[in-house]
Amino acid sequence: MGAYVNVNYPVVIRHGDEGFHARVPAFEINVKGADIDEAMELAQAVIEMTAQFMFDDHELVPGPVNDSMIPLGQGEELRHILASVPKWID
């Protein structure tokens, strides 16, 4: 088992017809939950799973996108989630 680092990723939240949508720009991930907490929990789980797959495939795991680079649409808000992702060891 390798080393892991906690990374604070920005997440865009939007209320939809059937719950809340969470978009993680760094990973191009979109998930949906019944409420904001569920959407954020799902986003964290998918970030961590995707990062592990990328690491296992010897791909670079993306760092967080700068908040100022994330366009927000009407009804969207920016939040952050702490995720534990694999860290390359030199």
C-alpha positions as CSV (number, residue, x, y, z in Angstrom):
1,M,0.0,0.0,0.0
2,G,1.4,3.4,-1.0
3,A,1.3,6.8,0.6
4,Y,-1.7,9.0,0.4
5,V,-2.2,12.7,0.7
6,N,-5.3,14.7,1.5
7,V,-6.2,17.2,-1.2
8,N,-8.9,19.8,-1.1
9,Y,-10.8,19.7,-4.4
10,P,-13.4,22.3,-5.5
11,V,-16.8,20.9,-6.3
12,V,-19.6,22.8,-8.1
13,I,-23.1,22.1,-6.6
14,R,-26.3,22.6,-8.4
15,H,-29.9,21.8,-7.3
16,G,-31.7,19.8,-10.0
17,D,-35.2,18.5,-10.5
18,E,-34.3,15.2,-8.8
19,G,-31.7,16.2,-6.2
20,F,-28.3,17.8,-6.2
21,H,-25.6,17.5,-8.8
22,A,-21.9,17.7,-7.9
23,R,-19.3,18.4,-10.6
24,V,-15.6,17.9,-9.9
25,P,-13.7,19.9,-12.6
26,A,-10.3,18.3,-11.8
27,F,-11.6,14.9,-12.7
28,E,-14.4,15.8,-15.0
29,I,-16.7,13.8,-12.6
30,N,-20.5,14.4,-12.2
31,V,-22.6,12.7,-9.5
32,K,-26.1,13.2,-8.2
33,G,-27.4,12.8,-4.7
34,A,-30.8,13.2,-2.9
35,D,-29.3,16.1,-0.9
36,I,-26.1,18.2,-0.8
37,D,-24.5,15.9,1.8
38,E,-25.1,12.8,-0.3
39,A,-23.9,14.5,-3.5
40,M,-20.7,15.5,-1.7
41,E,-20.1,12.1,-0.2
42,L,-20.5,10.5,-3.6
43,A,-18.2,13.0,-5.2
44,Q,-15.5,12.2,-2.5
45,A,-15.9,8.4,-3.1
46,V,-15.7,8.8,-6.9
47,I,-12.6,11.1,-6.6
48,E,-10.8,8.6,-4.4
49,M,-11.7,5.7,-6.6
50,T,-10.8,7.4,-9.8
51,A,-7.5,8.7,-8.3
52,Q,-6.6,5.1,-7.3
53,F,-7.4,3.7,-10.8
54,M,-5.3,6.5,-12.3
55,F,-2.4,5.8,-9.9
56,D,-2.6,2.0,-10.6
57,D,-2.4,2.8,-14.3
58,H,0.6,5.0,-13.8
59,E,-1.3,8.2,-14.7
60,L,-0.8,11.5,-12.9
61,V,-3.5,12.2,-10.4
62,P,-4.7,15.8,-10.9
63,G,-4.4,18.4,-8.2
64,P,-7.2,20.8,-7.4
65,V,-8.3,23.3,-10.0
66,N,-7.9,26.9,-9.0
67,D,-11.2,28.3,-7.9
68,S,-10.9,31.4,-10.1
69,M,-10.7,29.1,-13.2
70,I,-14.1,27.5,-12.5
71,P,-17.0,29.1,-14.2
72,L,-20.3,29.0,-12.2
73,G,-23.6,29.1,-13.9
74,Q,-26.9,30.4,-12.5
75,G,-27.9,28.5,-9.4
76,E,-24.4,26.9,-8.9
77,E,-22.3,27.3,-5.8
78,L,-18.7,26.3,-5.2
79,R,-17.8,24.0,-2.3
80,H,-14.7,22.0,-1.4
81,I,-14.2,18.4,-0.4
82,L,-11.1,16.8,1.2
83,A,-10.2,13.5,-0.5
84,S,-7.4,11.1,0.2
85,V,-5.5,10.3,-3.0
86,P,-2.4,8.3,-3.8
87,K,0.9,10.2,-3.8
88,W,3.8,9.4,-6.0
89,I,6.9,8.6,-4.0
90,D,10.2,9.7,-5.5
